[in-house]
Amino acid sequence: MQQVSGGAEAMDVRALLVGERIDLKGLARATPTSSDPVPLAIAGARAAFVLRWGAVVLVDAGTGTWQAALAQLGGRIVGPLPAPVEEAARVLIGGEDGVSQAGEISLASADPARLALVADALAKSAALAHQEATLAETLDGMDPVVARLKRFGRVGVTSRALLRAVGAALDARSRATARVSPEGKPDVLWDNPGLERLHVRLSEEFELRERAEELDRKLALIGETVQSLLSIIEARRTLGLEVAIALMIGIEVAATLYDVVAR
């Protein structure tokens, strides 16, 4: 923690989305609670939290502490990401609970409940960032298909390849939605209802609701685009089948006429 002007203290809070899930069975905890975010006992960190759906949050932790924490959790991470997704914030301790217009988070104290709310918001923001990147990659991959259709009037891709291209994004979003609820309230608020306003301000600052809604709109766009492309592919197949049948009938007619003339 660092001293800043006005007698307040500042601390860095960093969240990493490291996988699809983290197994907490038998893991040393700072308190006996079992609700997300779960406080962990991590040496070298002012506070530490883990969320079952794959995120880790450390408060005032250096590089060595992060490395030790990730090594400790390594065997418990299910479906690890190739590259963790990060969200970080600088928090001032000693002022009123809230977020300034400049986006500066302030807390009245560094008690576990307040830090848990910050950890929850940062972790959910990291999860949304991961989903946003996945869907953006899918949409970028569909752009050449749509451009080819516009320029040449052909799709130039099979239905199997098209479905495979969007399958990963749809699967990631649906599974993440089941595990991560951006609009959901962390359980810590049940015992600390007075912190409801802080939770709302943090959610607004990281635009959790708006980003989740935007992801759903992009999913709908992907679904509509895929349906249109599949319809075109199916129509192309039907036309090809009709042409093949017509050719077969034509060959049969020609062979029959040849037999009649030959006789």
Secondary structure, DSSP 8 states (H G I E B T S, - for coil): -EE-GGG-EEEEEEEEE-SSEE--TT--BSSS--SSSEEB--TT-SEEEEETTTEEEEES--HHHHHHHHHHHGGGEES--SS-EEEEEEEEESS-SEE-TT--EEES---HHHHHHHHHHHHHHHHHHHHHHHHHHHHHHHHHHHHHHHHHS---S-HHHHHHHHHHHHHHHHHHHHH--TTS--THHHH-GGGHHHHHHHHHHTTHHHHHHHHHHHHHHHHHHHHHHHHHHHHHHHHHHHHHHHHHHHHHHHHHHHHHHH-
